[in-house]
Amino acid sequence: MSVISPSARKFIDSVLELRPQIAVFDCDGTLWDSDSGELFYRWELEHDLLDPRIAQWLRDRYASYKRGEVSEDDMCGEMVTVHQGMAISDLEREVAPYFREMVAPTIFPEMLVLTRALADQGCDLWAVSSTNDWVVREGVKEFLIPADHVLAACVHCEDGKATDRLLRVPSGVGKALAINEVVGAKPDAAFGNSMFDEAMLMLARHPFVVNPNPDLEKAARQNGWTIYYPDRRRG
């Protein structure tokens, strides 16, 4: 594991001193420096994991999304529902090598240290993400976030296979709604990097803005929230 800098240690200690009982984390851009949902989409296309007709539809749809013609919520939901009819076991088997190769190298080491230290304190850790739950569950294992504490984009499953019926897409206000519905308590600490995390951050007693996009950084400064740039993003 990378050496933790004094500034990273100061940030970690500042969180641990609060002794939060419940902490919620966004994933992409917060725990790791990559968009794991987009990368998995590209991985699936490159490895021919989807039916060719569905793959072409998804390419076209994603291009529309990048042009601003499809909403964030719709795109995140559709990137899960395209797996209709696929065996959950096959998807779970596929995300392990994908995450190891494509996302794990971008993990922020200090966030790994932080979540493990929080777990040692007895903190209840949750991951809240609009990326599909198969990828997120795989990704947060190292962070000691339990699989049943993952609130991510997901569909109902029947007979071991994915359906096209969405269960949730935690994005924007949807993140706060998912926390209220499932966690059922106000988080002591929340960590996010984009405006899609703002509602979740506002819900927490102690919001921490990690590796923020410019719009969230502006909002964080206006609200007096703690802002932290991971070592690899510093300078």
Residue pairs with C-beta under 8 A, 6 or more apart in sequence:
1 109
1 112
1 113
2 109
2 231
4 12
4 109
4 110
4 113
4 231
5 110
5 231
7 231
7 234
8 109
8 110
8 113
8 230
8 231
9 110
11 110
11 114
11 228
12 110
12 113
12 114
12 117
14 226
15 114
15 118
15 189
15 206
15 208
16 114
16 117
16 118
16 121
18 188
18 189
18 206
19 121
19 123
20 118
20 123
20 187
20 188
20 189
20 205
20 206
21 122
21 123
21 124
21 188
22 123
22 124
22 126
22 183
22 185
22 186
22 187
22 188
22 189
23 115
23 118
23 123
23 124
23 125
23 126
23 187
23 188
23 189
23 190
23 191
24 126
24 127
24 128
24 179
24 183
24 187
24 189
24 190
24 191
24 200
24 204
25 31
25 111
25 115
25 125
25 126
25 127
25 128
25 140
25 143
25 145
25 190
25 191
25 192
26 127
26 128
26 129
26 175
26 191
26 192
26 193
26 194
26 196
26 197
26 200
27 36
27 127
27 128
27 129
27 131
27 136
27 139
27 140
27 152
28 34
28 35
28 36
28 37
28 129
28 131
28 193
29 35
29 193
29 194
29 210
29 211
29 213
30 108
30 111
30 191
30 192
30 193
30 197
30 210
30 211
31 107
31 108
31 111
31 112
31 115
31 127
31 139
31 140
31 143
32 103
32 104
32 106
32 107
32 108
32 111
32 139
33 106
33 107
33 108
33 211
33 230
33 232
33 233
34 102
34 103
34 106
35 131
36 99
36 102
36 103
36 131
36 135
36 136
36 139
37 76
37 79
37 130
37 131
37 132
37 135
37 153
39 98
39 102
39 103
40 95
40 98
40 102
40 131
40 132
40 135
41 58
41 62
41 79
43 49
43 98
43 102
44 50
44 55
44 94
45 55
45 58
45 59
47 94
48 55
49 94
50 58
50 82
50 83
54 82
57 82
58 78
58 79
58 82
61 70
61 75
61 78
62 75
64 70
65 72
65 74
65 75
72 130
72 171
72 172
72 196
73 130
73 169
73 171
73 172
73 174
76 130
76 131
76 153
76 169
76 171
77 153
77 166
77 169
79 132
79 153
80 132
80 133
80 153
80 154
80 155
80 162
80 166
80 169
81 155
81 162
81 164
81 165
81 166
83 91
83 132
83 155
83 162
84 155
84 162
84 163
84 164
85 161
85 162
86 161
86 162
87 160
87 161
88 134
88 157
88 160
88 161
88 162
89 160
91 134
91 162
92 134
92 137
92 138
95 134
95 135
95 138
96 138
98 135
99 135
99 138
99 139
103 135
103 139
104 139
104 142
107 142
108 210
108 211
108 230
108 231
108 232
109 231
110 230
110 231
111 143
111 191
111 210
111 230
112 142
112 143
115 125
115 143
115 144
115 145
116 143
116 144
118 125
119 125
119 144
124 149
125 143
125 144
125 145
125 146
125 149
126 145
126 149
126 150
126 151
126 179
126 183
126 187
127 136
127 140
127 143
127 145
127 149
127 150
127 151
127 152
128 151
128 152
128 170
128 175
128 178
128 179
128 200
129 136
129 150
129 151
129 152
129 153
129 170
130 152
130 153
130 169
130 170
130 171
130 174
130 175
130 196
131 152
131 153
132 152
132 153
132 154
133 150
133 152
133 153
133 154
135 152
136 150
136 152
137 147
137 150
137 152
140 150
141 147
151 168
151 170
151 175
151 178
151 179
151 182
151 183
152 168
152 170
153 166
153 168
153 169
153 170
153 171
154 166
154 167
154 168
155 162
155 163
155 164
155 165
155 166
155 167
156 163
156 165
156 166
156 167
157 163
168 174
168 178
170 177
170 178
171 196
172 195
172 196
172 198
172 199
173 199
175 196
175 197
175 199
175 200
176 199
176 200
176 202
176 203
179 187
179 200
179 203
180 203
186 203
186 204
186 205
187 200
187 203
187 204
187 205
188 204
188 205
188 206
189 204
189 205
189 206
189 207
189 208
190 197
190 200
190 201
190 203
190 204
190 206
190 207
190 208
191 208
191 209
191 210
192 198
192 200
192 201
192 207
192 208
192 209
192 210
192 216
193 209
193 210
193 211
193 212
193 213
193 216
194 212
194 213
194 215
194 216
195 213
195 215
195 216
195 219
197 216
198 216
198 219
201 207
201 208
201 209
201 225
206 226
207 220
207 223
207 225
207 226
208 225
208 226
208 228
209 216
209 217
209 220
209 225
209 226
209 227
209 228
210 228
210 229
210 230
211 228
211 229
211 230
211 233
212 220
212 227
217 227
219 225
220 226
220 227
221 227
